[in-house]
Amino acid sequence: MDALKVFVVFLVVFVGILSPVPVRSEQPQFQRTPSQKGIGVSTDVAVIALPVATLAGLIIEKDWVGLKQGALTAATTVGASLILKYAIKEERPDKSNFHSFPSGHTSVAFANAMFLQRRFGWKLGVPAYVVATYVGWGRVFAKKHHWWDVVVGAAIGAGSAIIYTRPFATRHELSISPTAMADGVGVNASFSF
């Protein structure tokens, strides 16, 4: 039953990151070339295919600990990316909306790549990093993001995987908890060196 809950969290998180954002710029949209459109679509496919393949592998291998770590990584990555998108409201290079910063596609791709590398080693990590790098490059090429959106997205995704994927959390006695304050909410994190 726990595996089913984790699976549902994975699906909700990755569908949420790809949901269209309704805020639009009043300026006319940038006209993409056919190659920019094709690269843009291929990054959409890659950012779904990589997590789905990882999820399928975890379920087939019955790696429930890895599934939990992956779900926490995904939730943190998507949550941080969406909070920043709605807080910062940077216009995309193609003028389609004001949710350019950070790149959600890149954050999801690098979270997945870092998760695979830390959980299963470089044999799976290297191909995943190649796909993640392609996604980041493709988002800039397709005029969906600025280069700094991609760099920050990659850092968010990789950082989330580092936090939740063993051995970091165990070795450093990581503890993360939500905090409510009079003027807002926050997150407390502590770990030992």
Steps between C-alpha positions, in 0.01 A plus 500: 500500500788739575641440152169605348501824700855577391410424138207745517730768646745447212225539242350810661840665537613445141165587345491814716833627373387468138156659547449812293528826690214740415684830551582650160706792386329782314782506248481283187659160530837424349470299179706184531672330209404139422823378662425698817149350509639150450762539771234644733275199446790257546582659838135456602522131410837450671390661826209256520681192370791517744291503822253244363785263413653553845166442670439183299847370587448566870166320499633205300797467737269549802736769628252658744767701682619643170140569400446700819825691448404570139155625601649736759754622246228558241267679741777730624625573148159580359389692808810720506480561124132597506539725805783688327309522169201662665707720733753637249285529185780533246381525139597218267720583200210406269270743688245221567466562876677616813617164635847466355700482825601229579472235230265231632592264217868529589441466874301178448757359257798572727316375809444173318858479374650572843259253661602224257869572543485506880269200531645274229839643405656653191386222267147646510607849600702588191221435245253682726733802525532503120120512467473765774766715332315467170177611670672808645664591171177436311295730724741786424518415128119489475483847661302372800770598753803717552826320581482605867153342532653170392800527732280569803255227396785250480624606845153463652453153353847371583486651847167333574637162398812550710288578804271198479701230330720290721782508605494880565196506728616207711865598519421859603196431723278721284180632657248714311179636650239766411476807722210740554576855607281803570590659166525191279622146463842351452708187507762407758784277393787374710782259440838418647837528326 
